Every structure is written in structure tokens, then in C-alpha cells.
């Protein structure tokens, strides 16, 4: 019996900074880059499981609001920048985290840092936001590859969030993702 083939995926090279010794794919930021790069990789070689690790913004408030220090497994994905209703995709991979450590994520081609936009996205049932998850889920569904996505929040996707803040936080978030990879996924 052959060992299952896992493809580890990141959107941004800085999210993968703590993984220099682990084979991985960096797709580039945004839905188009994510879809094209992942589809190209899946068409080149057989992959049994795709594992996506990365950062996300928090859009929900209240007692259920995700913590900036925890990793969440993505169990549902919607698009927030699509003018028609976006069907929710559910990654076809095994859940390894308990329900309180799972989240629905909204994907769009914008770094969210606006209070009104944040509220609109949360109103769609998402607690996290990113720029690639929907593309990964769509491509994996088309290729029949199991998908597990894990995100660690980097910011609150509000008016106080800046690109520069993410640029400094992402390296620490990569180290936290590496610890998660080593203890839960490897």
C-alpha cells in the first residue's frame, strides 16, 4: 500500500516562512492566483489530500468570536465579493478539530479593513475572512481531492487593521501554524 500524498498549500510566502524544510506550494494571493496555481499542481500529479494553512481576519463579534491565538478548521466557505448568492462550499476532508474550533470563512479579493464591510461579511454567516479559501475549495471539489483548511486569525479586519500590521504579524503566525502542523497534522 502506498503512502497517501499530501500537498501543503499557502497563499503567501511569508505564511510559509516557518516551513522552509517542508515541501509546499505557495499559490499567490487572491482567488485567481490560488485557483490557477492549485489547479496546475493537481493536474500535474496525483494528490490524495490538500492541506491549506494560512492567516485570516476575524469578522464576527460576541462570545463566539475567534481568538487571535487559536487555529481554526474551516468547515464552510462563501464568497463575499460576488454579486450573486454564493453557494456555500464544504471542504471534503476529515474534521480533526472539535466544533468550537471550526469556522465558516468568507473569501473575496480584498484585504478587509473596513468596519461596514466587516459587518456585512459577518452577516453572511462567516466568522473569518480571507482571499483564497473559496478558490481552494472549488478547485479541490473539481479535482476530487480531499481538502482540509486551517486558519489562524491575524487581525480583526476592522478600521484599525493595516497592511503593515499584517506584514509584521505574519511571521509569528507562521511559527504558530508550524507548531500546529508538527503536533496535529504531520
C-alpha positions in Angstrom: 0.0 0.0 0.0 1.4 3.4 -0.9 1.6 6.4 1.5 -1.2 9.0 0.8 0.2 12.1 -0.9 -0.5 15.3 0.9 0.0 18.7 -0.7 0.7 21.5 1.8 -0.5 24.9 0.4 0.0 28.6 1.5 -1.2 31.7 -0.3 1.6 34.0 0.7 5.3 33.1 1.1 5.5 34.8 4.5 2.8 32.5 5.8 5.1 29.6 4.8 8.2 31.2 6.4 8.4 28.6 9.2 8.1 25.7 6.7 11.4 26.0 4.7 12.2 22.4 5.5 8.8 21.1 4.4 7.7 20.7 0.7 4.8 23.1 0.0 3.1 25.2 -2.7 2.7 29.0 -2.5 -0.1 29.9 -4.8 0.0 33.7 -4.5 -2.7 36.0 -3.0 -6.2 36.2 -4.3 -8.8 33.8 -5.8 -7.4 33.8 -9.3 -3.8 33.1 -8.3 -5.0 30.5 -5.8 -7.2 28.7 -8.3 -4.7 28.7 -11.2 -1.7 27.6 -9.1 -3.6 24.8 -7.3 -5.3 23.5 -10.5 -1.9 23.4 -12.2 -0.4 21.4 -9.4 -3.3 19.0 -9.1 -3.2 18.4 -12.9 0.5 17.5 -12.8 0.5 14.9 -10.1 -1.9 12.8 -8.1 -2.7 14.2 -4.6 -4.9 12.5 -2.0 -5.2 15.4 0.4 -4.7 19.1 0.2 -3.9 20.9 3.5 -4.1 24.7 3.4 -2.5 26.7 6.2 -2.8 30.4 6.5 -4.0 33.6 8.1 -7.4 35.2 8.2 -9.2 38.2 9.5 -11.9 37.9 12.2 -15.2 39.4 11.2 -17.6 38.1 14.0 -18.1 39.6 17.4 -19.5 38.4 20.7 -18.8 35.4 22.8 -18.2 33.1 19.8 -15.6 35.5 18.3 -12.5 33.6 17.2 -9.3 34.2 19.2 -6.1 35.6 17.6 -4.1 32.8 19.2 -6.0 29.7 18.1 -6.0 27.7 14.8 -9.5 27.1 13.3 -10.5 24.4 10.9 -12.6 25.7 8.0 -15.8 23.8 7.6 -17.7 26.2 5.2 -16.7 28.7 2.6 -18.6 31.5 0.9 -17.7 34.4 -1.4 -18.3 37.9 -0.1 -17.4 39.8 -3.2 -19.7 38.0 -5.6 -22.9 39.9 -6.7 -25.0 36.8 -6.9 -25.7 34.5 -4.0 -22.6 32.4 -3.4 -23.3 28.7 -2.6 -21.5 27.6 0.5 -18.8 25.0 -0.2 -17.8 22.4 2.4 -14.3 21.1 2.2 -14.3 17.3 1.6 -11.8 16.4 4.2 -11.9 14.9 7.7 -12.6 17.2 10.6 -9.9 16.9 13.2 -10.8 19.8 15.5 -13.8 20.0 17.8 -16.8 22.1 16.7 -15.8 25.1 18.8 -12.5 25.2 16.8 -14.2 25.3 13.4 -15.3 28.3 11.3 -17.0 29.4 8.2 -14.8 31.7 6.1 -15.8 34.3 3.5 -13.4 34.8 0.6 -13.0 38.0 -1.6 -10.3 39.7 -3.5 -9.8 42.5 -0.9 -7.9 42.8 2.3 -10.7 43.7 4.6 -10.1 46.7 6.9 -13.4 48.4 6.9 -16.0 48.2 9.7 -19.1 48.3 7.4 -17.6 45.7 5.1 -16.7 43.5 8.1 -20.3 43.7 9.4 -21.7 42.8 6.0 -19.4 39.7 5.8 -20.3 38.6 9.3 -24.0 38.9 8.3 -23.4 36.2 5.7 -22.6 33.8 8.5 -18.8 33.9 8.3 -16.6 34.4 11.3 -13.4 34.7 9.3 -12.4 36.3 6.1 -9.5 35.6 3.6 -8.7 36.0 -0.1 -8.2 32.4 -1.3 -10.3 29.7 0.6 -13.2 29.6 -1.8 -10.9 29.1 -4.8 -9.1 26.2 -3.0 -12.4 24.5 -2.1 -13.7 24.9 -5.6 -10.6 23.5 -7.3 -10.3 20.6 -4.9 -14.0 19.7 -5.4 -13.4 19.7 -9.2 -10.3 17.5 -8.9 -11.8 15.2 -6.3 -9.1 16.0 -3.8 -9.8 15.9 -0.1 -9.3 19.3 1.5 -8.5 20.4 5.0 -8.1 24.2 5.7 -6.7 25.6 8.9 -6.5 29.4 9.5 -5.1 31.4 12.4 -6.5 34.9 12.8 -4.1 37.7 12.3 -6.3 40.7 12.8 -9.9 41.9 13.3 -10.5 43.0 9.7 -11.7 46.4 11.0 -10.7 50.1 10.5 -7.7 49.7 12.8 -6.2 46.9 10.7 -3.3 47.8 8.4 -1.3 46.1 5.7 1.9 46.9 7.7 0.4 45.3 10.8 -0.2 42.0 8.9 3.3 42.2 7.4 4.9 42.1 10.9 2.4 39.6 12.4 2.5 37.0 9.7 5.9 35.6 10.7 4.7 34.9 14.2 1.6 33.4 12.8 3.7 31.1 10.5 5.5 29.8 13.6 2.2 29.1 15.3 1.0 27.3 12.2 4.2 25.3 12.2 3.6 24.2 15.8 0.1 23.2 14.8 1.4 21.2 11.8 4.0 19.4 13.9 1.6 18.5 16.7 -1.7 17.9 14.9 -1.2 17.2 11.1 2.2 15.8 10.4 
